[in-house]
Amino acid sequence: MANSNGGIVGVDNPAVVQPEVITTFNSSGTLTTAPYTTAVEHLVIAGGGGGGGIYYAGGGGAGGYLTATGNPVSGNSPYPVTVGAGGAGGGTSADGAAGSNSVLGTPSAITSIGGGGGASNGRNGATGGSGGGAVGHSAPGTTGGAGTSGQGNAGGNAPVTGSNDSSGAGGGGAGAVGVNATSGTNGPTLAGGAGGAGLASSITGSSVTRAGGGGGGGYFSAAGGAGGTGGGGNGNGPGADSVTAGTANTGGGGGGAMHASRAPPNGAAGGSGVVIVKEAAGSNVGSGIWDMNSVYDAVKAGTWSS
């Protein structure tokens, strides 16, 4: 029966226990939080940038990497989630495309910036969550794209001097800058710069490294740069089709291409991003007297015991 304060008198209800909930979005969707969740931990990674196309191109930058605890939410509320796609690799004399942003649309929206595309044909790398790698190709010294503060690092530079040439530099990763291109007169020795390393997260319970930068392409017959740990693609080397894309759902940057005589002429695509949300375990313990709002919430959630 009801008491004078609007409560309900009844048998003791057992504790309403909310288990830990981990939701991984490999594509866009909607997050609906559990009834008693008031804050979440998140990992939001954008799509990686594409590697540049011939000549001797830079690797794509990793997608922006944002993680934090204590993001306020309201229980039972839906929130939109956008998972960014990786950027396309560049064709002949074309830079790689930027990755797309990933967004967790909680009341304080969390937006990770897509990785910058790797450069082609003597240009600077593009800015992004992490920046794309530069390439010299007989141009004056070029610079890697800048990373976004708090999300990633810059791409590597191509320090060309005099009549020298260069390979492609590595794209930046969430944990480290891309490695600079090598420059000189002996083309077969000018290996591509490695992509910057990603960062590890244990939000799912096990440590996983994501958001590595793409490796730069080698000069003519030199080795391509290795992709950064965390899903970065390899830059193109002397083996046919040795250039690789960033790994899906890591935000890794794509590898850069090399010379036109080495297949394929295009840079590789960046990897798509990912959004992971963790709701901590907790409990809502009720006695034999419940206020009406608590009863409504418990009945709606299917946790009311009479």
N, C-alpha and C positions, 0 to 999 in steps of 0.2 A: 504494500500500500504506500501511498505518497505521504511524506511527512510535511511539516509546515514550511520547510525550506525548498520544496520542490524536488527533493531527492527521492530515491526509491529504496525501500527496505526489502531485503530478500536474503537468500542464502549467499554465503561467501562465494564470490567468483574467483576462480584461479587467476594467477598472474597472466596477463596477456603478453606473450613473449614475441618480440619481432626479431626474426633471424637476420643475419648479415645478408645483404643483397648486393650482388655485383652484376652490372649490366654493361655489356660490350656492344657498341654500335660500329659495325663494319660498313654500314651504309646509313643514309639519313633515315630518321624515324622520330618517335616520340617517347620521351621518358615519363613514366608515371610513377611517382615516388610512393613508398609504402605509407600506411596510415599515420604512423607516429614519427616519421622522419622529419627532422627540423634542419639538418645540415648534411651535406655530402662531401666526399672526397672526389676529385675529378682528375682525369688525364685527357687533355684535348690536343690532338696533333693534326696539323693541316696536311694537305697534299704536297708531295715533294715536287721541285722544279725539274723540268726536262733538261737533258744534256744538249749541248750545242751540236750543230751539224758541221760538216767539213768546212773549213780546214782546221785540224788540230784543236778540237774544241774543248771548252771547259765543262766540268761536271755540274749537274744541277744541285742547288741547295736543298737541304732538308726542309720539310714543313715545320712551322713554328710549334714549339713544345711548351705546353703550360700544364702545371700540376699544382694542386693545393688542397688543403683540408678546410673544413669549416665554411663551405659555400652554402649560405642560407637558402632553404626551400620550405614549402608547405606540404605537409603530408597529403596524399591522394591527389596531388596536382599534376597536370600534364605539362611538359615542357618540350618545345621543339628542339631537335638535334640535327645539325647539318654536318655531314662528313665530306670533306673536300676531296676532289679528284686530283690525281697527279697531272702535272703539265706534260704536254706532248714534246717529244724530242724535235730538235730543229732539223731542217733539211739543208740543202746546199747553201752555204753562206748565211744561214739563218740561226739566230739564237734559240735556245730552248724556251718553251713557254713556262710561265709561272704556274705553280700549283694553286689550287683553290683553297679558300679559307675553310676551316672547321669551326662550328659554333655550338656551344651548349647554352640554350636559351633560358637559363634560370633567371630569377629576378635581377641578379647582377650578371648579365650575359658575359660569357667567356669566349673570346674570339682569338683563334690562332691563325697567323698569317701564312699563306702559301709560300713555299720555297721559291727562291729566285732562279730563273733559267740560266743555264750555262752559256757562255759566250762562244761566238764563232768568228773566224776571220779577222783577228786583230782587234777585238773589242773588249770592253769591260764586262764583268759579270753583273747580273741584275740583282737588285736588292730583294729581300723577302724575309720570311721567318728566319731562315738561314740564307746567305747570299750565294749566288752562282759563281763558279770559277771563271777566271779570265783566260785569254789566249793572246799570244803575241803575234805570230805569223808576220814577222818582219816589221811590225808596227813598234812605235815607242812603247816603253813599259806600260802595261795595262794593269788594272786593279780588279780584285774580286768584289762582288757585290756585298754591301753591308747587310748584317743580320739585324733583326728587330730586337731591341733591348729586352732582356728577360725571356726571350723565346729561342734564340739561336745565335750563330756565329757567322763571321764573314767568309766568303769564298777566298781561295788562294789567288795570289798575284802572278803575273807573267813578266818578270823583270828583264825585258829585252834591252840590250844596249848595242850600239853600232849597227853592223850589218848582220848580227846574229838573228836567229829565229827561236821559236820556243814550242814546247808541247802545250797541252791544255792543263790548267790548274784544277785542283779538286774543289768541289762545292763544299760549303760549310755544313757542319753538323750541329746537333743540339748541344754536344759536349765539347767540341773543338773546332777551330778554324780549318778550312781546307788547306791542303799542302800546296805550296807554290809550284808553278811549272818549272821545268828545267830549260835552260837557254844556252846556246852555243852554236858552233859551226858544224859539229859532227852529228848530223841528223839521227843516225841509228842509235845514239846513246841518249837521246832526249826523251826520257820516259815521262808519262803523264803523272801529275800530282795526285796523291790519294785523297779521297773524300774525308772530311772531318768526322770524327767518331760521334755516335749518338749518345743517349743517356739511358740508364737502366731505371726501371720502375717495378715495384713489387705490389702494385695496387690490386692485382688479381691473386696474390698469394705466392707467386713465384717471380723471380727476377727476370725481366725481359728487356732487352735493349732495343730502342727504336730511334728513328730520325737521324740516320747516318747520311752524310753527303755523298754525292756521286763522284766517281773518279774521272779525271781528265783524260782525254785521248793522247796517245803517244805520237811523236813526230815521225811520220812516214812508216818506218819499220821498227820503231821502239815500242816497248811495253806500255800498255795503258795503265793508268793509276787504279789501284784497288778501291772498291767502294768502302765507305766508312762503315764500321760495325754498327748494326742497327738498321740494315736494309738498304744501304746505299748501293747503286749499281756500279759495275766495273766500267772503266773507260776502255775504248777500243785499242787493241794492240795488233800485232801482225797476223794473228789467227783470224780467219773469216768469222764474222758474227760473234766476236768475243765481247762486244759491248752488250751490257745488260741493263734492264730496267730496274728502278727502285722496287723493292718488295712491297706487295699490296698490304695495306693497313699498317704500315710502319711510318709513312711519310718520308721514306728514303728518296734521295735525289737520283735522277737517271744518269747513266754514264755518257761521257762525251765521245764524239766521233773523231776520226783521224783524217788521213789523206784520201782523196777521191779514188785512188787505186786500191784502197783497202775496203772490202765490203763490211758492213753496209755504210752508205754515205751519211745516213741520218744518225742523230743522237737518239738515246733511249728515253722513254717516258719515265717520269717520276712515279713513285708509289702513292697510292691513295692513303688518306689519313685514317684516324680512328678516334672514337670518343669512348671513354670508359668511366663509369660512375659507380662509386662504392657507398652504400648506405650501411652504417655501423649497426651491429646488433644492439638491442636494448629491450627494455620491458616497461609495461605500464601496469602497475599492480593496483588492483581495485579491492576494496573491502566490501562488506555487505551493503554499504550505502554508496550510491552512485549519483552524481548530478546528471541532469538530462542530456547535456552535451556529450558526456562520456558514454552514456548508454547508446545514443544515436551513432557515435563514431564506431563503437564496438559492434553493434548490429550490422551496420553498413559494411564493415570489414569482415564479417562472418566470425568474429572472435568472442561473441557474447555467449556465456554459458549460464543457463537458468537452473 
